[in-house]
Amino acid sequence: MTPDMTPDLHSPRAYRGVSPDERRAQRREKLIAAAIAVYGERGYRHATVKAVCEAAGLTERYFYESFENSEALLVASFNAVTYAVFDVITAAARTAGRGRVARARAMLEAYFGALQREPASARVFLVEIRGVSREVDKAFDCSLRVIGAEVAGLLAPRGAVDHPADELLQAGVVGGVMHIALRWIGAGYQPPLADVTATAMRLGMVLARPVKPERTA
């Protein structure tokens, strides 16, 4: 074979119409989906890279193509669940009408309903992410801040003048609702969905209620 006929083994080539980047993205999504299922069944600390790869139908070399270590996969799985749940909450808010109370109730009902429908995802979202390492805790806290701000924005009065965000209040409400969800899941999803939604509404209304600026003397 002459030099100009030597194949370039590093050049990207499509396989069955799918580019290398698309194939890598597909493998990454498979690993995340498998991780959520495996972590949900046996817990993160009892799950191995091998177990996740077997569930994804991939060899371990593809794991390290997308993730530096198991913690990176856990964070990616948590983010995938977080934003999937947030999409459900957002859709519920948009169809609930203009009233803040109706939006708050619809969002909470959608949140608890999503956790009940997907128990493996709920475990990753609420249980497995906690206390793994400092870096994982940072990722968890960052997501809580983002979600808190987004939820507050969805509940803000339409057309109202913006007030400075109270990030501590947002964190308290979001964290409180998550703790209600933890207790609810631990009790076998009891009481019924309507009851846990009503309980969480007491917290949700803190953000739904318009904040009046304090008067200065």
ZADOLO-298274 format. One record per residue (C-alpha): residue number from 1; x, y, z. Coordinates in steps of 0.25 Angstrom, whole numbers. Layout:
+------+-------+-------+-------+
! rogu !    xx !    yy !    zz !
+------+-------+-------+-------+
!  NUM !     X !     Y !     Z !
...
+------+-------+-------+-------+
! end
This chain:
+------+-------+-------+-------+
! rogu !    xx !    yy !    zz !
+------+-------+-------+-------+
!    1 !     0 !     0 !     0 !
!    2 !     6 !    14 !    -4 !
!    3 !     6 !    25 !     6 !
!    4 !    -5 !    33 !     0 !
!    5 !   -14 !    20 !     1 !
!    6 !   -11 !    18 !    16 !
!    7 !   -25 !    20 !    23 !
!    8 !   -26 !    31 !    33 !
!    9 !   -31 !    24 !    46 !
!   10 !   -33 !    37 !    53 !
!   11 !   -42 !    43 !    43 !
!   12 !   -57 !    44 !    47 !
!   13 !   -66 !    35 !    39 !
!   14 !   -81 !    33 !    39 !
!   15 !   -86 !    19 !    42 !
!   16 !   -99 !    16 !    36 !
!   17 !  -102 !    31 !    35 !
!   18 !   -98 !    34 !    49 !
!   19 !   -86 !    43 !    52 !
!   20 !   -76 !    39 !    63 !
!   21 !   -80 !    51 !    72 !
!   22 !   -95 !    46 !    71 !
!   23 !   -91 !    32 !    74 !
!   24 !   -83 !    37 !    86 !
!   25 !   -95 !    45 !    91 !
!   26 !  -104 !    33 !    89 !
!   27 !   -95 !    24 !    97 !
!   28 !   -94 !    35 !   108 !
!   29 !  -109 !    36 !   109 !
!   30 !  -110 !    20 !   110 !
!   31 !  -100 !    21 !   122 !
!   32 !  -108 !    32 !   129 !
!   33 !  -121 !    24 !   127 !
!   34 !  -114 !    11 !   132 !
!   35 !  -108 !    18 !   144 !
!   36 !  -122 !    24 !   148 !
!   37 !  -128 !     9 !   147 !
!   38 !  -116 !     3 !   155 !
!   39 !  -115 !    14 !   165 !
!   40 !  -130 !    13 !   167 !
!   41 !  -129 !    -2 !   169 !
!   42 !  -117 !    -4 !   178 !
!   43 !  -112 !    10 !   182 !
!   44 !  -100 !    18 !   177 !
!   45 !   -90 !    12 !   187 !
!   46 !   -94 !    -2 !   183 !
!   47 !   -93 !     0 !   168 !
!   48 !   -80 !    -2 !   160 !
!   49 !   -76 !     3 !   147 !
!   50 !   -77 !   -11 !   141 !
!   51 !   -91 !   -12 !   146 !
!   52 !   -95 !     1 !   139 !
!   53 !   -88 !    -3 !   126 !
!   54 !   -95 !   -16 !   126 !
!   55 !  -109 !   -10 !   128 !
!   56 !  -105 !     0 !   117 !
!   57 !  -101 !   -11 !   108 !
!   58 !   -87 !    -5 !   106 !
!   59 !   -73 !    -9 !   110 !
!   60 !   -65 !    -1 !   121 !
!   61 !   -56 !     6 !   111 !
!   62 !   -68 !    14 !   106 !
!   63 !   -71 !    19 !   121 !
!   64 !   -57 !    26 !   121 !
!   65 !   -60 !    32 !   108 !
!   66 !   -71 !    40 !   114 !
!   67 !   -68 !    41 !   129 !
!   68 !   -56 !    43 !   138 !
!   69 !   -61 !    34 !   149 !
!   70 !   -74 !    29 !   156 !
!   71 !   -76 !    42 !   163 !
!   72 !   -77 !    49 !   149 !
!   73 !   -87 !    40 !   145 !
!   74 !   -95 !    41 !   157 !
!   75 !   -95 !    57 !   155 !
!   76 !   -99 !    55 !   141 !
!   77 !  -111 !    45 !   145 !
!   78 !  -115 !    55 !   156 !
!   79 !  -116 !    67 !   146 !
!   80 !  -123 !    58 !   136 !
!   81 !  -134 !    55 !   146 !
!   82 !  -134 !    69 !   151 !
!   83 !  -137 !    76 !   138 !
!   84 !  -147 !    65 !   134 !
!   85 !  -155 !    67 !   146 !
!   86 !  -153 !    82 !   144 !
!   87 !  -159 !    81 !   130 !
!   88 !  -171 !    74 !   136 !
!   89 !  -173 !    85 !   146 !
!   90 !  -171 !    96 !   136 !
!   91 !  -182 !    90 !   127 !
!   92 !  -191 !    89 !   138 !
!   93 !  -189 !   103 !   142 !
!   94 !  -192 !   108 !   128 !
!   95 !  -205 !   101 !   127 !
!   96 !  -210 !   105 !   141 !
!   97 !  -214 !   119 !   137 !
!   98 !  -210 !   132 !   143 !
!   99 !  -213 !   130 !   157 !
!  100 !  -201 !   128 !   166 !
!  101 !  -209 !   118 !   175 !
!  102 !  -213 !   110 !   164 !
!  103 !  -199 !   110 !   158 !
!  104 !  -193 !   106 !   171 !
!  105 !  -203 !    94 !   173 !
!  106 !  -201 !    90 !   159 !
!  107 !  -186 !    90 !   160 !
!  108 !  -186 !    82 !   173 !
!  109 !  -195 !    72 !   168 !
!  110 !  -187 !    70 !   156 !
!  111 !  -174 !    69 !   164 !
!  112 !  -180 !    58 !   174 !
!  113 !  -186 !    51 !   162 !
!  114 !  -173 !    50 !   155 !
!  115 !  -166 !    44 !   167 !
!  116 !  -177 !    34 !   169 !
!  117 !  -177 !    30 !   154 !
!  118 !  -162 !    28 !   154 !
!  119 !  -157 !    23 !   167 !
!  120 !  -143 !    20 !   162 !
!  121 !  -141 !    34 !   157 !
!  122 !  -147 !    39 !   171 !
!  123 !  -136 !    31 !   178 !
!  124 !  -125 !    38 !   170 !
!  125 !  -131 !    51 !   171 !
!  126 !  -134 !    51 !   186 !
!  127 !  -125 !    40 !   193 !
!  128 !  -113 !    36 !   185 !
!  129 !  -107 !    50 !   182 !
!  130 !  -105 !    53 !   197 !
!  131 !   -92 !    52 !   204 !
!  132 !   -84 !    45 !   194 !
!  133 !   -73 !    56 !   193 !
!  134 !   -71 !    71 !   194 !
!  135 !   -71 !    72 !   178 !
!  136 !   -84 !    65 !   177 !
!  137 !   -90 !    73 !   189 !
!  138 !   -86 !    86 !   181 !
!  139 !   -93 !    81 !   168 !
!  140 !  -106 !    78 !   177 !
!  141 !  -105 !    92 !   183 !
!  142 !  -103 !    98 !   170 !
!  143 !  -116 !    91 !   164 !
!  144 !  -124 !    95 !   176 !
!  145 !  -120 !   110 !   174 !
!  146 !  -124 !   109 !   159 !
!  147 !  -137 !   102 !   162 !
!  148 !  -141 !   111 !   173 !
!  149 !  -139 !   123 !   164 !
!  150 !  -147 !   117 !   153 !
!  151 !  -158 !   112 !   162 !
!  152 !  -159 !   126 !   168 !
!  153 !  -160 !   132 !   154 !
!  154 !  -171 !   123 !   150 !
!  155 !  -179 !   127 !   162 !
!  156 !  -176 !   142 !   161 !
!  157 !  -188 !   151 !   159 !
!  158 !  -190 !   153 !   144 !
!  159 !  -185 !   167 !   140 !
!  160 !  -181 !   170 !   154 !
!  161 !  -169 !   179 !   157 !
!  162 !  -157 !   170 !   160 !
!  163 !  -151 !   170 !   174 !
!  164 !  -138 !   165 !   178 !
!  165 !  -138 !   150 !   179 !
!  166 !  -137 !   145 !   193 !
!  167 !  -128 !   133 !   191 !
!  168 !  -129 !   128 !   205 !
!  169 !  -144 !   127 !   204 !
!  170 !  -144 !   120 !   191 !
!  171 !  -134 !   110 !   197 !
!  172 !  -142 !   108 !   209 !
!  173 !  -155 !   106 !   201 !
!  174 !  -149 !    96 !   191 !
!  175 !  -141 !    89 !   202 !
!  176 !  -154 !    88 !   210 !
!  177 !  -162 !    82 !   199 !
!  178 !  -151 !    72 !   196 !
!  179 !  -151 !    67 !   210 !
!  180 !  -166 !    65 !   210 !
!  181 !  -164 !    57 !   197 !
!  182 !  -153 !    49 !   205 !
!  183 !  -162 !    46 !   216 !
!  184 !  -174 !    42 !   207 !
!  185 !  -165 !    33 !   198 !
!  186 !  -160 !    26 !   211 !
!  187 !  -174 !    24 !   215 !
!  188 !  -177 !    16 !   203 !
!  189 !  -184 !    28 !   195 !
!  190 !  -194 !    31 !   207 !
!  191 !  -202 !    39 !   209 !
!  192 !  -209 !    40 !   195 !
!  193 !  -203 !    50 !   185 !
!  194 !  -214 !    60 !   187 !
!  195 !  -211 !    60 !   202 !
!  196 !  -196 !    62 !   201 !
!  197 !  -198 !    73 !   190 !
!  198 !  -207 !    80 !   200 !
!  199 !  -197 !    79 !   211 !
!  200 !  -186 !    84 !   202 !
!  201 !  -195 !    96 !   198 !
!  202 !  -193 !   102 !   211 !
!  203 !  -178 !   104 !   207 !
!  204 !  -181 !   106 !   193 !
!  205 !  -190 !   118 !   196 !
!  206 !  -178 !   125 !   203 !
!  207 !  -172 !   127 !   189 !
!  208 !  -185 !   129 !   182 !
!  209 !  -190 !   140 !   191 !
!  210 !  -185 !   154 !   186 !
!  211 !  -175 !   160 !   195 !
!  212 !  -177 !   174 !   200 !
!  213 !  -165 !   184 !   201 !
!  214 !  -162 !   188 !   215 !
!  215 !  -165 !   202 !   219 !
!  216 !  -153 !   210 !   223 !
!  217 !  -155 !   220 !   235 !
+------+-------+-------+-------+
! end
